[in-house]
Every structure is written in structure tokens, then in C-alpha cells.
Amino acid sequence: MAIWHPSMYGFNVTKAPDGRDNRPVAPLRDLDFNQWWMHGHMDAPPNKGDVFQLPAGQTVTTEIACTKGATSYWESGEGGDVRDGNNVCPESPMAAFHTNGISGLGGCGLAIAYKNDVHAVKPEDFAIFSVNYRCVWNRFTKFDVPEKLPECPGGKCICSFFWIHREDSGGEEMYMNPFDCAVANATSTVPIPPPQVPRYCPVDKTNCTVGAKQPFYWLQNEGAQNDLWDSLAKTTSTASVPIIKATSENTTGTASGSRVAGASKEAPSDLSFPDIVDPVGSNDPNTTISSLNNTTSASSDNNSVHSTSPVQHLLAGSSRKIRGCNAHQVSGPGKQKRSYVIRKRATNNVKNAWYWW
């Protein structure tokens, strides 16, 4: 799955130098930093002048699809014109875009970095500025642009599409597509504060991250490999898979991750955490959130309530409490269970395990 526009990096890429499938739609997992960062497309920039315009305070429409042939840009793709209205994956089952139905979507987001050189952008530079909870259901996907988004330096910023699908259909992976962008009709000169790693807070609202938030990057090769000793254990421990923690440093932290969809006002407030959680009510017409709109605080405030964090939070670890995220013991067959965020996995032969959210 990818967002498609001539402003994107890798618009016509098919393979990586090592022969690996590196089309924009190819999922990213278990890769070195230079392979997954910017999808490995930094050396395949768009043509000069191909810039995606973001009108401040308005809504933009993007095209998201499993293949370029399903978009308005099919003429430069392979396989000809296969467009089918608003269908993201024509002639393919829903499993092709990793869901069993509209209620199983995790949402996707757009982020912006206020640098005009893609090679200068670091993971911590990106701030999520808009989220659509129904992504990736429709080919034509709308995103609200915050009214206070300032203009870009030199007339250009680096933006990116981020998506980590839910567990309902398909393997674990992340998606990232960078593109050149510019903020049009900007009236604010206040820069976006340094984005912070968001914390998931469905119950403890004092633990919410207020203000600009980073996307998450996960399931890659960087970081301490905490599963080195797993072969010595006769049973699966709570550290049976590489520990995933929230960090944007690719050299000092472990691989990190989260969904890019947001925690909505309908997020569960009880401790039962059902297996399937629809982040937006079925009657809620508002399927997008401009995460930075009307934001005045730049940092986390332990006394603030922010129930619409636009980024779901993922933490997994070997202790029972990490940054306010509590473990809940469950009994029964230890199948993989995750709700609303990814939980710590356990193998099928485990009778009791700690799941994390």
C-alpha cells in the first residue's frame, strides 16, 4: 500500500540495488536503517516543481492504492489502467490491504518535517499533522490540514505517509512514503514545537502527550537484540521477542513502533480491553483529526487531558509497568492477542502470559 503522487520519492522505483522489491507499496520490516528510512528512496527524488500543496486550514485529497495502476497516475505504472472507482486494491480481497472489514482499520497519518533537504531529515523531525481513521479503506482519502501550520523553509518541506495496519489480516510491518510538500496560504509564523513520542492513555488522562507528536518506526534491525538468550529458556518468557520501545533514535534505542492512527474519545476506558476496538464510533461522521490544530502546548503536561492523541502507542517490555502502561494477566491459550495497540506476543504453548498495551 502507498500514497501516490508525483511529489513522492520513489514514484517510479521497482527494485532496490540489491534486487529486493522496493516499490512504494512494499512493506518495511527487518531492514537496516538506510533500507527502510524514507523507504530507501532518497536517491529517487521527484521532479523539481512536483510538490504536494497543503492549504492551511483546508482539506486535501490523496490517492492511496495497492498499485499505481489503480490511481490517476496509471500511465506511468505497470499493468495498465486498473482503476475501479474508490477501490484501493481492484480485483483483490480485503486481505490485500490487511483488514477483514471497515471496523478493522487502524488508520494512517501524514507527517511533516520542516527541512527542505530529505537527506537532512531525522526520525525525530517528523510531526504527525493529520490522521484519517478510515484509512486505508478508500482510494481517495481526505486529510485535514491544521490552520496554524506555518509555511515551509525555502518553499518546501519533507512530508511522509505512515501506516501500520492492525493484526486482523497479514503480518507485522510498517509503511512509509516520503514526498515533497509545501504549506499554502499560511498565516501563522509560530513553528511547530519539537514533536514528542506519544503515550497511549485510554484510562490515565494525566499520562497523555500534549502537543506535537512523532510517528512511530518499528520492526526493523536497529537496537539491542534482547532475545539473544531465548534459546536457553524452556518456556517463553516476557522477553521472548525483541523488545520494542518508543524511541526515534536509530542508533541507541531498540526498534520502536506504534500505529499511526489516533486514540479517539471512544477509546475504551475500562480495563477489560476487548480484542476488537473500533477507534471511532459507527455513527461518528468525523473520520479525520488535525492533530496540531488549536494546539498551544509544546510538551507533555501531567496535569493536562488530551483524549484525542493522533498516534496510538505501542510498548512491550519485560517489566510489569512501563511509563504508565500496565500489564494485565490473562489465562488460557496463549495465542497472539492485540487490541487497539500491539500487545506482547506469547507462543501457543503458554498457559499464562503477560500482555502489554
WOJO-V277526 format. One record per backbone hydrogen bond with DSSP energy under -1.0 kcal/mol. NH is the residue of the N-H (numbers start at 1). CO is the residue of the C=O. E is the energy in kcal/mol with one decimal. If there is no record, write none. Layout:
# WOJO-V277526
[[NH/CO/E] [NH/CO/E]]
This chain:
# WOJO-V277526
[[2/65/-1.6] [4/63/-3.2] [8/5/-2.3] [9/178/-2.4] [10/44/-2.9] [13/10/-1.2] [16/20/-3.0] [19/16/-2.4] [22/14/-1.8] [26/23/-2.1] [28/174/-2.7] [30/219/-3.7] [35/32/-1.5] [36/32/-2.0] [37/33/-2.9] [39/36/-2.6] [40/37/-2.1] [41/38/-2.0] [44/41/-2.2] [50/47/-2.4] [51/49/-1.4] [52/180/-2.6] [54/182/-3.1] [56/184/-2.8] [58/55/-2.0] [60/143/-2.7] [62/141/-3.1] [64/139/-2.5] [65/2/-2.1] [66/88/-2.4] [70/67/-1.7] [71/68/-2.1] [74/71/-1.2] [76/73/-1.5] [77/74/-2.0] [82/69/-2.3] [87/84/-2.1] [92/89/-1.5] [96/93/-2.0] [97/94/-1.7] [98/95/-1.5] [104/101/-1.8] [107/135/-1.2] [108/132/-1.8] [109/162/-2.3] [110/130/-2.5] [111/160/-2.5] [112/127/-2.2] [113/158/-2.6] [115/113/-2.1] [120/117/-1.8] [125/122/-2.1] [127/112/-1.8] [128/213/-2.7] [129/110/-2.6] [130/110/-1.4] [131/289/-2.4] [132/108/-2.2] [133/287/-2.3] [135/132/-1.1] [137/134/-2.2] [139/86/-2.6] [141/62/-2.0] [141/139/-1.0] [143/60/-2.4] [145/58/-3.1] [149/146/-1.3] [155/152/-1.7] [156/153/-1.3] [157/181/-3.4] [158/113/-2.0] [159/179/-3.1] [160/111/-1.9] [161/177/-2.2] [162/109/-2.6] [163/175/-1.7] [174/28/-2.1] [175/163/-2.0] [177/161/-1.8] [179/159/-2.6] [180/7/-2.4] [181/157/-2.2] [182/52/-2.0] [184/54/-1.9] [196/212/-2.4] [205/203/-1.3] [207/204/-1.8] [208/205/-1.2] [214/196/-2.7] [221/31/-2.5] [226/224/-1.3] [228/225/-1.1] [230/227/-1.5] [232/229/-1.6] [233/230/-1.2] [240/237/-1.3] [245/255/-1.1] [263/309/-3.2] [267/264/-1.8] [284/281/-1.8] [289/131/-2.4] [293/290/-1.4] [295/292/-1.7] [304/301/-2.3] [312/261/-2.3] [316/244/-2.0] [322/325/-1.7] [325/322/-2.6] [327/320/-1.3] [328/355/-1.4] [330/353/-1.4] [332/351/-1.2] [334/350/-1.0] [335/333/-1.7] [341/339/-1.7] [350/347/-1.6] [353/330/-1.2] [355/328/-1.1]]
